[in-house]
Amino acid sequence: MPNTTIALRSSGTTTSTPSLGVLANGELAINFADGIIYYKTSSNSLGSIRTTLPAGLTTEVQYNDAGSFGSNSNFTYNKTTKTLTVSGNIVVGSTDIGPTLAAAYNQANTDVTSVSVTGGTYGNATIVPVITVAANGRITAVSNVTITTSGSGATISVSDSPPGSPTANSLWWQSNTGVLKIYYNDGDSSQWVDAVPAPTINASLIGVGVLPIARGGTGTNAASYVIGAPLQYNGTSFAAIANTGTAGTYANAAYVPVLTTDAYGRVSAVTNTAIAIDASAVTSGNLAIARGGLNNNGGYTTGAPIQYDGSKFVTLANTGTAGTYGNAAYHPVITTDAYGRVSAVTNTAIAVDASAITSGTLPVSRGGTGNTSLINGTLLIGAGTGAITTLANTGTAATYGNAAYHPVITTDAYGRVSAVTNTAIAVDASAITSGTLGVARGGTGNTSLINGTILIGAGTGAITTLANTGTAGTYGNATVIPVVTTDAYGRVSSVTNTAISFSDAMAYAAIMS
């Protein structure tokens, strides 16, 4: 295979770039002075591939320098020591934070190096720690100092009550109050006085623990108590006593209250109990109507209604006739007396005028529709004994089909048109099985044509066949000439042979010469 040289567009001039107009898709151009390969992108822009090695020395960090690799000795990274070095400004936003970082580092380093504290335990019952703290809060020194006291012959007693036979300057720690006292002689008398002020504690400072009853507390850590609720001492603390009663109004003319109390004498329950007097306790007189009686100690007819006559209740005479009234076909017509009692009843055939129906819906089972309204013009469908329902419209009103389109129709289960689309008329020639395609529709208007005949048009009428006019034969020779007759279409309609006469021959000779 012979060697083939592929030549690229190239330039040895630095910063020179090819024009997009000269680069074809897939074609490359190289600037060997810059070490850059150029190509045309799919967005019709100039792309490039840089072949140069990164600039700079080892450890120098690379950055974009006007489209090329750039480096500087002031910005380096040592991968062995894992050290990033920046010589210059470190800018965040618009502020150079380099000096701030350096100062913070120097301050922290100075603080650390200035600390001369030795780890250990400082302070006990006889010594106190002396601590030196720097301005930044660091402990710079710690030392122990022994506690010293002045005076002589002092003794310290610890007890709830003062010690007996104290001497001057004796100390007493009153353990039940936490107060240190000294036995002091003021020149006139000796007595125990507070060596230091009695401790006082603001209640707001008490954040933990429970103040006992002996110190004026409640002995419980309850955050609060129910307003108005009584408290109970349980031996160690105070606790709110749960309410036992239910607020309400009890007792009236017909009821008396029945009360239940607890061990503290509090009402724990109240119930209303109806006043009940045993009839056996009533031995004389008539119970007045004002007290719920009849004011009549006479007898009454069993089952008969009673009537108040102004002073007492008496039996009311019956007015009705026992019987069964009303059925599916009849309704009762009732007559009542002044007391509202039925005095007469007759059966009347049920007859309801449509105008009398003012509410409800007549169901299908009663010859109704089961609906209060139906949409105008919609189709209705039955649902057994259920209400007649409206059949939703499915079609779209429009005109479908024309000379160029025929409608394609979809129907639902009810035989209604649910969808119609116009479809362009397209008839395959094989589908035409009858009739004749007229000239007006691009046809010939004929079902057959004679082979080899000439056809002539007839306006919008059917194409016709032009009848043959000539007679096949050979005409003309050395002694005869053909005499030709043509029709309006320029066809030879007839040919006859005519003998050449002498005079004709002379004329022929003259023509030929």
HUNORQUI-V479018 format. One record per pair of residues at least 12 apart in sequence whose ideal C-beta (glycine too) atoms are under 8 Angstrom apart, sorted by the first residue. I is the first residue (numbers start at 1). J is the second residue. D is the distance in whole Angstrom. If there is no record, write none. Layout:
i	j	d
I	J	D
I	J	D
This chain:
i	j	d
8	27	8
8	28	5
8	29	6
8	30	5
9	22	7
9	23	7
9	27	7
9	28	7
9	29	4
9	30	7
10	29	7
10	30	5
10	31	7
10	32	6
11	29	7
11	30	8
11	31	5
11	32	8
11	33	7
12	31	8
12	32	6
12	33	5
13	31	7
13	33	6
14	31	8
14	33	5
14	34	6
15	34	7
16	31	6
16	33	8
16	34	8
17	31	7
17	38	6
17	46	7
18	38	5
18	46	7
20	40	6
20	44	7
20	45	8
20	46	6
23	38	7
23	39	7
23	40	5
23	46	8
24	40	7
25	40	6
26	39	8
27	39	7
27	40	7
34	52	7
35	50	7
35	51	4
35	52	4
36	48	5
36	49	7
36	50	5
36	51	7
36	52	8
37	49	4
37	50	8
37	51	7
50	68	7
50	69	8
52	68	7
52	69	7
53	69	8
54	69	4
54	71	7
55	68	7
55	69	5
55	70	6
55	71	5
56	69	8
56	70	7
56	71	3
56	72	7
56	73	8
57	71	7
57	73	7
59	76	4
59	77	6
59	78	5
59	79	8
60	72	6
60	73	6
60	75	7
60	76	5
61	75	5
61	76	6
61	77	6
63	75	8
73	87	8
74	86	7
74	87	4
74	88	5
75	87	8
75	88	8
86	98	8
107	136	8
111	134	7
111	136	6
111	138	5
114	134	7
114	138	8
114	140	6
115	138	6
115	139	7
115	140	6
116	140	7
116	141	6
117	139	6
117	140	7
117	141	6
117	142	5
118	142	8
120	142	8
122	142	5
122	143	8
122	144	6
123	144	7
126	146	6
126	147	5
127	144	5
127	145	6
127	146	5
127	147	6
128	144	7
128	145	6
128	147	6
129	142	6
129	143	7
129	144	6
129	145	8
130	142	7
130	143	5
130	144	7
130	145	5
151	169	6
153	167	7
153	169	7
154	169	5
154	170	6
154	171	6
155	167	7
155	170	5
155	171	7
156	170	8
156	171	4
156	172	7
156	173	7
157	170	7
157	171	7
157	172	5
157	173	7
158	172	8
158	173	5
158	175	6
159	172	7
159	173	8
159	174	8
159	175	6
160	174	7
160	175	6
160	176	4
162	174	8
162	181	8
162	192	6
166	183	4
166	190	8
166	192	8
167	183	7
168	183	6
168	184	7
168	185	5
168	190	7
169	182	7
169	183	7
169	184	8
170	182	7
170	183	4
171	183	8
171	195	7
172	192	6
177	198	7
178	199	6
179	194	6
179	196	8
179	198	5
179	199	7
180	194	7
180	195	4
180	196	5
181	193	6
181	194	6
181	195	6
182	194	8
182	195	4
210	237	8
213	233	8
213	236	8
213	237	7
213	238	8
218	237	6
218	238	4
219	236	5
219	237	3
219	238	6
220	237	4
220	238	6
220	239	6
222	239	7
222	240	8
225	240	5
226	240	5
229	241	6
229	242	8
229	243	7
241	264	8
244	262	6
244	266	6
244	267	7
244	268	4
244	269	7
245	266	7
245	267	5
245	268	7
245	269	7
245	270	7
246	269	8
246	270	7
248	270	7
250	270	5
250	271	8
250	272	6
251	272	7
252	272	8
254	274	6
254	275	6
255	272	4
255	273	6
255	274	6
255	275	6
256	272	8
256	273	6
256	275	6
257	270	5
257	271	7
257	272	6
257	273	7
258	270	7
258	271	5
258	272	8
258	273	5
286	312	8
289	308	8
289	312	7
289	313	8
294	306	8
294	312	6
294	313	4
295	311	6
295	312	4
295	313	7
296	312	4
296	313	6
296	314	7
300	315	5
301	315	5
304	316	6
304	317	8
304	318	7
305	339	8
305	341	7
307	339	7
316	339	7
316	341	8
319	337	6
319	341	5
319	342	7
319	343	4
320	341	7
320	342	5
320	343	6
320	344	8
320	345	7
321	344	8
321	345	7
323	345	7
325	345	5
325	346	8
325	347	6
326	347	7
327	347	8
329	349	6
329	350	6
330	347	4
330	348	6
330	349	6
330	350	6
331	347	8
331	348	6
331	350	5
332	345	5
332	346	7
332	347	6
332	348	7
333	345	7
333	346	5
333	347	8
333	348	5
361	387	8
363	385	7
363	387	7
364	382	8
364	383	8
364	384	8
364	385	6
364	386	7
364	387	6
364	388	7
365	385	5
369	387	7
369	388	5
370	386	7
370	387	3
370	388	6
371	387	5
371	388	6
374	388	8
374	390	6
375	390	5
378	390	5
378	391	6
378	392	8
378	393	7
379	391	4
379	414	8
379	416	7
381	414	8
391	414	7
391	416	8
394	412	6
394	416	6
394	417	7
394	418	4
394	419	7
395	416	7
395	417	5
395	418	7
395	419	7
395	420	7
396	420	7
398	420	7
400	420	5
400	421	8
400	422	6
401	422	7
402	422	8
404	424	6
404	425	6
405	422	4
405	423	6
405	424	6
405	425	6
406	422	8
406	423	6
406	425	6
407	420	5
407	421	7
407	422	6
407	423	7
408	420	7
408	421	5
408	422	8
408	423	5
436	462	8
438	460	7
438	462	7
439	457	8
439	458	8
439	459	8
439	460	5
439	461	7
439	462	6
439	463	7
440	460	5
444	462	6
444	463	5
445	461	6
445	462	3
445	463	6
446	462	5
446	463	6
449	463	8
449	465	6
450	465	5
453	465	5
453	466	6
453	467	8
453	468	7
454	466	4
454	489	8
454	491	8
456	489	8
466	489	7
466	491	8
469	487	6
469	491	6
469	492	7
469	493	4
469	494	7
470	491	7
470	492	5
470	493	7
470	494	7
470	495	7
471	494	7
471	495	7
473	495	7
475	495	5
475	496	8
475	497	6
476	497	7
477	497	8
479	499	6
479	500	6
480	497	4
480	498	6
480	499	5
480	500	6
481	497	7
481	498	6
481	500	6
481	504	8
482	495	5
482	496	7
482	497	6
482	498	8
483	495	7
483	496	5
483	497	8
483	498	5
